[in-house]
Amino acid sequence: MIHWQNDSEPVLPFIASTFNYYLSDDLEGYEEYDEMTLELAKKTDGFLGYESFKSGNRGTFISYWKDMKSIEEWSKNPIHIEAKKQGIARWYAYYHSVISEVKIFHKKRASN
C-alpha cells in the first residue's frame, strides 16, 4: 500500500525511485538512519509518498517524487549521503536502484 504524502494521488507523470536490497549481518545504526531518512525525505519538496516491503533480509523501498529535480535535491541531503555511505560499507550485502517515470497508474481498492 502506498503512503501518499497528501490525501490525493499525484498528477501524472511522476517519478518512482525503487531501491531493492539484501541486508547484511552488520545492522548497527540501520534502523535509526532508516527512520531518520524517511522523515527527512517527507520534508523534501517534491516528495509524494512511499511504499516498503520486507521479507527476511530482502527488501524493496519505493519513493515517489514530483520530478527528477526533487530526487536530485534529496540526493544532496547530508544525512541521506551519510546513510548511503553506511549502507555501502556495512548494511547492504547487495542493492540496486531504478528510477522510472510513472505515466500510467492503476489501482483496485481492497474490498472489506
N, C-alpha and C positions, 0 to 999 in steps of 0.2 A: 504494500500500500504506500502511495506517495504522500508525504507530509508536505503539502503546499505551504508556502510562506504566508499567503493570503487566502481568503475564503474561496476565491475563484481560481479556476485554472488559467494558466498564462496564455497569451496570444501567440499563435503560431507565426513564424517558426521560432523555436528557441533551441538552446544548446544542452546536450546531455554529456556530462563527463563521467565515464564509467571506470571505476577502479576495482580490478579483480586481484585477489591476493591469497597467499597461503601464509599464515603466521609462523614465525619461528618459535623456538623454545624460550628465547630471551624476551620477555614482555614487560620488563621493569619500566614503569612510566608510561606504558602504552595507553592504558585506559584514561589516564589524566589528559594526555595530549589528544586522544580521540574526542573526548567530551569538549575540551577547550577549543579545538579547531572547528568543530561543528558549530559551537556557539558564535565563534568569530565569523565563520562563513555566513551564518544567518544575518549578521550585521553588515555584510558587504553589499554595496549597491549592485543590483542586478541578480542577486541570489533569488531563485524562485521556489526551491524545495529540494527534497531528497528522499531516497529510499535506501534501505540497507537489508542485506540478507547474510546470515552466517550459518554454517554447518560445520561443527568441529573446528578445525583450524583454517577452513576455507571461507572466504567472504567476498561480497560484492557491495560496493557503495556507489550509488549513482546520485550525483548532484545535478540540479537543473539550473540553468543560467539564462538570463535575457539575451546575451550575446557574447561573442568572443572577448570583447573589451572587458566585460565583467570577470571572466575567467583569468584574463591576463592581470587584472588588478589584484584578484585573490592570490595569484601565484607570487606576488611581490610581498605578501604579508610575512613579516619576520618570524612569527610563530609557526606559520604554515611551512616556511622554508626550513626551520629547525625540525619540525615534525618529519618532513621528507628526509632530511639527513639522518635522523634517528631510525626511520623506517628502513632506509637502505642499509645502514650499518648494523641494525640489531633486530628489528621487529618482524621483518618480512623475509621468509625463505624464498619467495617468488612473488612478483607482481607485474601487472601491465595495466596501462591506461589507454582508453579510447575516448576521443572526443567526437561527437556526432551532432549534426544538425537534425532536429526533430521537425519534420514538415507535416506529418500526419500523426494524430494521437487518437486512439480509440480506447474505450473503456466499457466495462459492463459492471454495473453496481451489484454488490453481493445481495442475495436475497435473504430475507430474515427467516 
